[in-house]
Amino acid sequence: MALKIQIKAFEHLTTDELYAFLQLRSKVFVVEQNCVYQDMDGKDQHALHVLGFKNKKLVAYTRVFKPGDYFEFASIGRVVVEPNQRKFKYGTAIMEASIEAIGIHFKTAKIKISAQKYLLNFYRNLGFKQVGMEYLEDGIPHIAMIRG
């Protein structure tokens, strides 16, 4: 089943949508990855939110930023998929929707991400190339990557 994608600015999110993506991010980034960090970082208000729904339930999510808001280039972050839905390749679907959203809304193809190292091949398959050295972010090995 294909994801139903919605793209919304922060001020257009419903409280249920906001709660759903904050809950999913916490479930994966804090609990599953056992990483204590401040998820609500004050950047959500400046992002476009890419929401992937299956049967009206949020199962995949990213936030995207225009050039200069987070990095020099447009960026995608907080890429997350409900653990029991990963087998359906929704990570690829939400990333493709995010790349497309950046092209439509920000008129650019140049995208920079801070990728968790274990997902290097996943992002390579989406056209991203590693730049620079590995670094720690919130105690997790990351790699900067650029596409476009």
Contacts in CASP RR format, 6 or more apart in sequence:
PFRMAT RR
TARGET T0000
AUTHOR 0000-0000-0000
METHOD contacts of the structure
MODEL  1
MALKIQIKAFEHLTTDELYAFLQLRSKVFVVEQNCVYQDMDGKDQHALHV
LGFKNKKLVAYTRVFKPGDYFEFASIGRVVVEPNQRKFKYGTAIMEASIE
AIGIHFKTAKIKISAQKYLLNFYRNLGFKQVGMEYLEDGIPHIAMIRG
1 54 0 8 1.000
1 55 0 8 1.000
1 88 0 8 1.000
2 93 0 8 1.000
3 52 0 8 1.000
3 53 0 8 1.000
3 54 0 8 1.000
3 59 0 8 1.000
3 60 0 8 1.000
3 90 0 8 1.000
3 93 0 8 1.000
3 94 0 8 1.000
3 97 0 8 1.000
4 52 0 8 1.000
4 53 0 8 1.000
4 54 0 8 1.000
5 50 0 8 1.000
5 51 0 8 1.000
5 52 0 8 1.000
5 53 0 8 1.000
5 93 0 8 1.000
5 94 0 8 1.000
5 97 0 8 1.000
6 50 0 8 1.000
6 51 0 8 1.000
6 52 0 8 1.000
6 53 0 8 1.000
7 48 0 8 1.000
7 49 0 8 1.000
7 50 0 8 1.000
7 51 0 8 1.000
7 97 0 8 1.000
7 101 0 8 1.000
7 105 0 8 1.000
8 17 0 8 1.000
8 48 0 8 1.000
8 49 0 8 1.000
8 51 0 8 1.000
9 48 0 8 1.000
9 49 0 8 1.000
10 44 0 8 1.000
10 45 0 8 1.000
10 46 0 8 1.000
10 47 0 8 1.000
10 49 0 8 1.000
13 49 0 8 1.000
17 49 0 8 1.000
17 51 0 8 1.000
17 58 0 8 1.000
20 51 0 8 1.000
20 57 0 8 1.000
20 58 0 8 1.000
21 49 0 8 1.000
21 51 0 8 1.000
21 58 0 8 1.000
21 61 0 8 1.000
22 39 0 8 1.000
22 40 0 8 1.000
24 58 0 8 1.000
24 59 0 8 1.000
24 61 0 8 1.000
24 80 0 8 1.000
24 82 0 8 1.000
25 39 0 8 1.000
25 61 0 8 1.000
25 78 0 8 1.000
25 80 0 8 1.000
26 39 0 8 1.000
27 82 0 8 1.000
27 83 0 8 1.000
28 80 0 8 1.000
28 81 0 8 1.000
28 83 0 8 1.000
29 35 0 8 1.000
29 37 0 8 1.000
29 39 0 8 1.000
29 78 0 8 1.000
29 80 0 8 1.000
30 36 0 8 1.000
30 37 0 8 1.000
30 39 0 8 1.000
32 83 0 8 1.000
33 140 0 8 1.000
35 138 0 8 1.000
35 139 0 8 1.000
35 140 0 8 1.000
37 138 0 8 1.000
39 78 0 8 1.000
43 63 0 8 1.000
43 65 0 8 1.000
43 69 0 8 1.000
43 70 0 8 1.000
44 63 0 8 1.000
46 65 0 8 1.000
46 69 0 8 1.000
47 63 0 8 1.000
47 64 0 8 1.000
47 65 0 8 1.000
47 69 0 8 1.000
48 63 0 8 1.000
48 64 0 8 1.000
48 65 0 8 1.000
48 101 0 8 1.000
48 105 0 8 1.000
49 61 0 8 1.000
49 62 0 8 1.000
49 63 0 8 1.000
50 61 0 8 1.000
50 62 0 8 1.000
50 63 0 8 1.000
50 64 0 8 1.000
50 94 0 8 1.000
50 97 0 8 1.000
50 98 0 8 1.000
50 101 0 8 1.000
51 58 0 8 1.000
51 60 0 8 1.000
51 61 0 8 1.000
52 58 0 8 1.000
52 59 0 8 1.000
52 60 0 8 1.000
52 61 0 8 1.000
52 90 0 8 1.000
52 93 0 8 1.000
52 94 0 8 1.000
52 97 0 8 1.000
53 59 0 8 1.000
54 85 0 8 1.000
54 90 0 8 1.000
58 82 0 8 1.000
59 81 0 8 1.000
59 82 0 8 1.000
59 85 0 8 1.000
59 90 0 8 1.000
60 80 0 8 1.000
60 81 0 8 1.000
60 82 0 8 1.000
60 85 0 8 1.000
60 90 0 8 1.000
60 91 0 8 1.000
60 93 0 8 1.000
60 94 0 8 1.000
61 78 0 8 1.000
61 79 0 8 1.000
61 80 0 8 1.000
61 81 0 8 1.000
61 94 0 8 1.000
62 76 0 8 1.000
62 77 0 8 1.000
62 78 0 8 1.000
62 79 0 8 1.000
62 80 0 8 1.000
62 94 0 8 1.000
62 95 0 8 1.000
62 97 0 8 1.000
62 98 0 8 1.000
63 76 0 8 1.000
63 77 0 8 1.000
63 78 0 8 1.000
64 74 0 8 1.000
64 75 0 8 1.000
64 76 0 8 1.000
64 77 0 8 1.000
64 98 0 8 1.000
64 101 0 8 1.000
64 102 0 8 1.000
64 105 0 8 1.000
64 106 0 8 1.000
65 71 0 8 1.000
65 74 0 8 1.000
65 75 0 8 1.000
65 76 0 8 1.000
65 77 0 8 1.000
66 74 0 8 1.000
66 105 0 8 1.000
66 106 0 8 1.000
67 73 0 8 1.000
67 74 0 8 1.000
67 106 0 8 1.000
67 108 0 8 1.000
67 110 0 8 1.000
69 75 0 8 1.000
71 112 0 8 1.000
72 112 0 8 1.000
73 108 0 8 1.000
73 110 0 8 1.000
73 111 0 8 1.000
73 112 0 8 1.000
73 146 0 8 1.000
74 102 0 8 1.000
74 103 0 8 1.000
74 106 0 8 1.000
74 108 0 8 1.000
74 110 0 8 1.000
74 111 0 8 1.000
74 112 0 8 1.000
75 111 0 8 1.000
75 112 0 8 1.000
75 113 0 8 1.000
75 114 0 8 1.000
76 95 0 8 1.000
76 98 0 8 1.000
76 99 0 8 1.000
76 102 0 8 1.000
76 111 0 8 1.000
76 113 0 8 1.000
77 113 0 8 1.000
77 114 0 8 1.000
79 91 0 8 1.000
79 94 0 8 1.000
79 95 0 8 1.000
79 98 0 8 1.000
79 113 0 8 1.000
81 90 0 8 1.000
81 91 0 8 1.000
81 94 0 8 1.000
82 90 0 8 1.000
91 122 0 8 1.000
92 122 0 8 1.000
92 125 0 8 1.000
92 126 0 8 1.000
95 123 0 8 1.000
95 126 0 8 1.000
96 126 0 8 1.000
99 111 0 8 1.000
99 126 0 8 1.000
99 147 0 8 1.000
102 108 0 8 1.000
102 109 0 8 1.000
102 111 0 8 1.000
103 109 0 8 1.000
109 147 0 8 1.000
109 148 0 8 1.000
110 146 0 8 1.000
110 147 0 8 1.000
110 148 0 8 1.000
111 128 0 8 1.000
111 146 0 8 1.000
111 147 0 8 1.000
111 148 0 8 1.000
112 144 0 8 1.000
112 145 0 8 1.000
112 146 0 8 1.000
113 123 0 8 1.000
113 128 0 8 1.000
113 144 0 8 1.000
113 145 0 8 1.000
113 146 0 8 1.000
113 147 0 8 1.000
114 137 0 8 1.000
114 142 0 8 1.000
114 143 0 8 1.000
114 144 0 8 1.000
114 145 0 8 1.000
115 123 0 8 1.000
115 128 0 8 1.000
115 142 0 8 1.000
115 143 0 8 1.000
115 144 0 8 1.000
115 145 0 8 1.000
116 140 0 8 1.000
116 141 0 8 1.000
116 142 0 8 1.000
117 134 0 8 1.000
117 140 0 8 1.000
117 141 0 8 1.000
117 142 0 8 1.000
117 143 0 8 1.000
118 141 0 8 1.000
120 130 0 8 1.000
120 143 0 8 1.000
120 145 0 8 1.000
123 145 0 8 1.000
124 130 0 8 1.000
126 147 0 8 1.000
127 147 0 8 1.000
127 148 0 8 1.000
128 145 0 8 1.000
128 146 0 8 1.000
128 147 0 8 1.000
129 145 0 8 1.000
129 146 0 8 1.000
129 147 0 8 1.000
130 143 0 8 1.000
130 144 0 8 1.000
130 145 0 8 1.000
131 144 0 8 1.000
131 145 0 8 1.000
131 146 0 8 1.000
132 143 0 8 1.000
132 144 0 8 1.000
134 141 0 8 1.000
134 142 0 8 1.000
134 143 0 8 1.000
135 141 0 8 1.000
135 142 0 8 1.000
135 143 0 8 1.000
135 144 0 8 1.000
136 142 0 8 1.000
END
